[in-house]
Amino acid sequence: MAVVAVARVKAKDGTGPALGAELRSMRGLAVEEEGCIQFAVVQGQADPSLFMSYEEWATQDDLDRHLQMPYMKAFMEKAAEMLAGAPEISLWREISMT
């Protein structure tokens, strides 16, 4: 069963463009991974310091493997200095239509 991860972050003052660039780079790598069904990164219209990612993975194992990728670990280290607080991360699953 597919799993969806939604992450919401707020950039520190002055770091929005750099954080956006890092998120775009991360997305470019993630969509090439096995099990990645969809990966979108969006930026707040009213508050451009807000970013959200929507990731859909074929299985929980695929998501877990993604989170252990070296580029993800590097991203988390870089992002820690650009974030105004901890990321808000939630996991979701599609509801059955039958």
C-alpha positions as CSV (number, residue, x, y, z in Angstrom):
1,M,0.0,0.0,0.0
2,A,1.3,3.5,-0.9
3,V,2.4,5.8,1.8
4,V,2.3,9.6,1.6
5,A,4.7,11.8,3.6
6,V,3.9,15.5,4.0
7,A,6.5,17.8,5.4
8,R,6.1,21.5,6.2
9,V,9.1,23.8,7.0
10,K,9.7,27.5,7.6
11,A,12.9,29.1,6.5
12,K,14.8,31.4,8.7
13,D,14.9,35.1,7.5
14,G,17.0,35.4,4.5
15,T,17.4,31.7,3.8
16,G,14.3,31.0,1.7
17,P,16.0,31.1,-1.7
18,A,18.8,28.7,-0.5
19,L,16.3,26.4,1.1
20,G,14.2,26.4,-2.0
21,A,17.2,25.4,-4.1
22,E,18.1,22.6,-1.7
23,L,14.5,21.3,-1.9
24,R,14.5,21.4,-5.7
25,S,17.8,19.5,-5.8
26,M,16.5,16.9,-3.3
27,R,13.3,16.4,-5.4
28,G,15.4,15.9,-8.5
29,L,17.2,13.0,-6.9
30,A,14.2,11.5,-5.1
31,V,12.0,11.1,-8.3
32,E,14.7,8.8,-9.7
33,E,14.5,6.4,-6.7
34,E,12.7,3.1,-6.8
35,G,9.2,3.4,-5.4
36,C,8.8,7.2,-5.8
37,I,5.4,7.7,-7.3
38,Q,5.1,11.5,-6.8
39,F,7.2,14.2,-5.2
40,A,6.1,17.8,-5.2
41,V,7.6,20.8,-3.5
42,V,5.5,24.0,-3.1
43,Q,6.1,27.4,-1.6
44,G,3.7,29.5,0.3
45,Q,2.0,32.3,-1.7
46,A,1.2,34.5,1.3
47,D,4.4,33.6,3.1
48,P,7.3,32.6,0.8
49,S,9.3,31.4,3.8
50,L,7.0,28.4,4.1
51,F,7.7,25.2,2.0
52,M,5.8,22.0,1.8
53,S,6.7,18.7,0.2
54,Y,4.2,16.0,-0.8
55,E,5.8,12.6,-1.4
56,E,4.1,9.4,-2.4
57,W,6.0,6.2,-2.1
58,A,4.9,2.7,-3.2
59,T,5.7,1.2,0.2
60,Q,6.9,2.2,3.6
61,D,10.2,0.4,2.8
62,D,10.7,2.7,-0.2
63,L,10.2,5.7,2.0
64,D,12.5,4.3,4.7
65,R,15.2,3.6,2.1
66,H,14.8,7.2,0.7
67,L,15.3,8.7,4.2
68,Q,18.6,6.8,4.5
69,M,20.0,8.0,1.2
70,P,23.3,9.9,1.6
71,Y,21.9,13.0,-0.1
72,M,19.0,13.0,2.3
73,K,21.3,13.0,5.3
74,A,23.4,15.8,3.7
75,F,20.1,17.8,3.1
76,M,19.0,17.4,6.7
77,E,22.4,18.7,7.9
78,K,22.2,21.8,5.6
79,A,18.5,22.4,6.2
80,A,19.0,22.4,10.0
81,E,20.8,25.7,9.7
82,M,18.2,27.2,7.4
83,L,15.0,26.2,9.3
84,A,13.1,28.4,11.8
85,G,12.1,25.4,13.9
86,A,11.6,21.7,13.5
87,P,9.9,20.3,10.4
88,E,6.2,19.2,10.7
89,I,6.1,15.8,9.2
90,S,3.0,13.6,8.9
91,L,2.4,10.2,7.2
92,W,-0.8,9.4,5.3
93,R,-2.4,6.5,3.4
94,E,-5.0,6.5,0.7
95,I,-8.4,5.6,1.7
96,S,-10.1,2.7,-0.1
97,M,-12.6,3.7,-2.7
98,T,-14.5,0.4,-2.5
